[in-house]
Amino acid sequence: MRAIAALLLGASLVGGAGGADAGESVEYLYRLHCSGCHGVEGAGSLVGRIPPFVGIVGHFAGTEEGRLYLVRVPGVANAALSDDDTARLLNYVLHTWGSAELPADARDFTAAEVGKSRETHVDDISRLRAKLGAELAKHGKSIAY
């Protein structure tokens, strides 16, 4: 009986190893697409220069360039997710780890915004982050880690 249960579990994991299915929980999407680098708790890692979310990610939601950055950062831009799932995942990250830094007028990402941002080419994502960091520093906010 245990062998059958293990076989069924293994088959379900292999069957679900591809892209996200419609209706999957956003927590599952986070674990599948983000936690490998950012960790289950969003802590990031100094190895590989993976930024933590806490204290940082919410600052990006207040400007159009910051929002573009969040959609075009390589881990998001290269994920095989629909615009809708990407919006859900970004909102999950913002509300889970960035709520303290979210501007009062910050809005949730929509599929339409994600789709439009995906059409915008960003030559150098690191340069965009540095530019955003300099702008935020003028207002006493830091995205350093």
PEQUI-V621061 format. One record per residue. N is the residue number from 1. RES is the residue in three letters. BURIAL is + if it has 9 or more other C-alpha atoms within 8 Angstrom, else -. D_FIRST is the distance of its C-alpha to the first C-alpha in Angstrom with 1 decimal. Layout:
# PEQUI-V621061
N&RES&BURIAL&D_FIRST ; N&RES&BURIAL&D_FIRST
This chain:
# PEQUI-V621061
1&MET&-&0.0 ; 2&ARG&-&3.8 ; 3&ALA&-&5.4 ; 4&ILE&-&5.2 ; 5&ALA&-&6.3 ; 6&ALA&-&8.7 ; 7&LEU&-&9.8 ; 8&LEU&-&10.7 ; 9&LEU&-&12.4 ; 10&GLY&-&14.2 ; 11&ALA&-&15.4 ; 12&SER&-&16.7 ; 13&LEU&-&18.5 ; 14&VAL&-&20.1 ; 15&GLY&-&21.1 ; 16&GLY&-&22.7 ; 17&ALA&-&24.5 ; 18&GLY&-&27.7 ; 19&GLY&-&30.2 ; 20&ALA&+&29.7 ; 21&ASP&-&28.8 ; 22&ALA&-&31.2 ; 23&GLY&-&30.5 ; 24&GLU&-&28.4 ; 25&SER&-&29.3 ; 26&VAL&+&32.1 ; 27&GLU&-&30.3 ; 28&TYR&-&27.7 ; 29&LEU&+&30.6 ; 30&TYR&+&32.2 ; 31&ARG&+&29.3 ; 32&LEU&-&28.9 ; 33&HIS&+&32.6 ; 34&CYS&+&34.5 ; 35&SER&+&32.7 ; 36&GLY&+&32.5 ; 37&CYS&-&36.3 ; 38&HIS&+&37.2 ; 39&GLY&+&34.3 ; 40&VAL&-&32.1 ; 41&GLU&-&35.2 ; 42&GLY&+&37.7 ; 43&ALA&+&39.5 ; 44&GLY&+&40.2 ; 45&SER&+&41.0 ; 46&LEU&-&44.3 ; 47&VAL&-&42.8 ; 48&GLY&-&43.2 ; 49&ARG&-&45.4 ; 50&ILE&+&42.8 ; 51&PRO&+&44.4 ; 52&PRO&+&42.9 ; 53&PHE&+&42.8 ; 54&VAL&+&44.1 ; 55&GLY&+&47.9 ; 56&ILE&+&48.2 ; 57&VAL&+&46.4 ; 58&GLY&+&48.1 ; 59&HIS&+&51.5 ; 60&PHE&+&50.8 ; 61&ALA&+&50.3 ; 62&GLY&+&54.0 ; 63&THR&-&55.6 ; 64&GLU&-&55.1 ; 65&GLU&-&55.0 ; 66&GLY&+&52.5 ; 67&ARG&+&50.2 ; 68&LEU&+&50.8 ; 69&TYR&+&49.8 ; 70&LEU&+&46.4 ; 71&VAL&+&45.6 ; 72&ARG&+&47.0 ; 73&VAL&+&45.6 ; 74&PRO&-&43.7 ; 75&GLY&-&40.2 ; 76&VAL&+&40.7 ; 77&ALA&+&42.9 ; 78&ASN&-&40.4 ; 79&ALA&-&37.3 ; 80&ALA&-&36.0 ; 81&LEU&+&36.2 ; 82&SER&-&38.2 ; 83&ASP&+&41.3 ; 84&ASP&+&39.7 ; 85&ASP&+&36.7 ; 86&THR&+&39.1 ; 87&ALA&+&41.3 ; 88&ARG&+&38.3 ; 89&LEU&+&37.3 ; 90&LEU&+&40.9 ; 91&ASN&+&41.4 ; 92&TYR&+&38.3 ; 93&VAL&+&39.6 ; 94&LEU&+&43.1 ; 95&HIS&-&42.1 ; 96&THR&-&39.6 ; 97&TRP&+&41.7 ; 98&GLY&+&45.1 ; 99&SER&+&46.1 ; 100&ALA&-&48.7 ; 101&GLU&+&50.5 ; 102&LEU&+&50.2 ; 103&PRO&+&53.7 ; 104&ALA&-&54.4 ; 105&ASP&-&55.0 ; 106&ALA&-&51.8 ; 107&ARG&-&50.0 ; 108&ASP&-&46.4 ; 109&PHE&+&45.7 ; 110&THR&+&45.5 ; 111&ALA&+&44.1 ; 112&ALA&-&47.7 ; 113&GLU&-&48.8 ; 114&VAL&+&46.0 ; 115&GLY&+&46.9 ; 116&LYS&-&50.5 ; 117&SER&+&49.9 ; 118&ARG&+&47.8 ; 119&GLU&-&50.9 ; 120&THR&-&53.0 ; 121&HIS&-&53.4 ; 122&VAL&-&53.4 ; 123&ASP&-&55.2 ; 124&ASP&-&54.2 ; 125&ILE&+&51.5 ; 126&SER&-&52.6 ; 127&ARG&-&56.2 ; 128&LEU&+&55.1 ; 129&ARG&+&53.2 ; 130&ALA&-&56.3 ; 131&LYS&-&58.6 ; 132&LEU&+&56.4 ; 133&GLY&+&56.4 ; 134&ALA&-&60.2 ; 135&GLU&-&60.6 ; 136&LEU&+&58.3 ; 137&ALA&+&60.2 ; 138&LYS&-&63.4 ; 139&HIS&-&61.9 ; 140&GLY&-&60.6 ; 141&LYS&-&57.0 ; 142&SER&-&55.0 ; 143&ILE&+&52.1 ; 144&ALA&-&52.4 ; 145&TYR&-&49.4
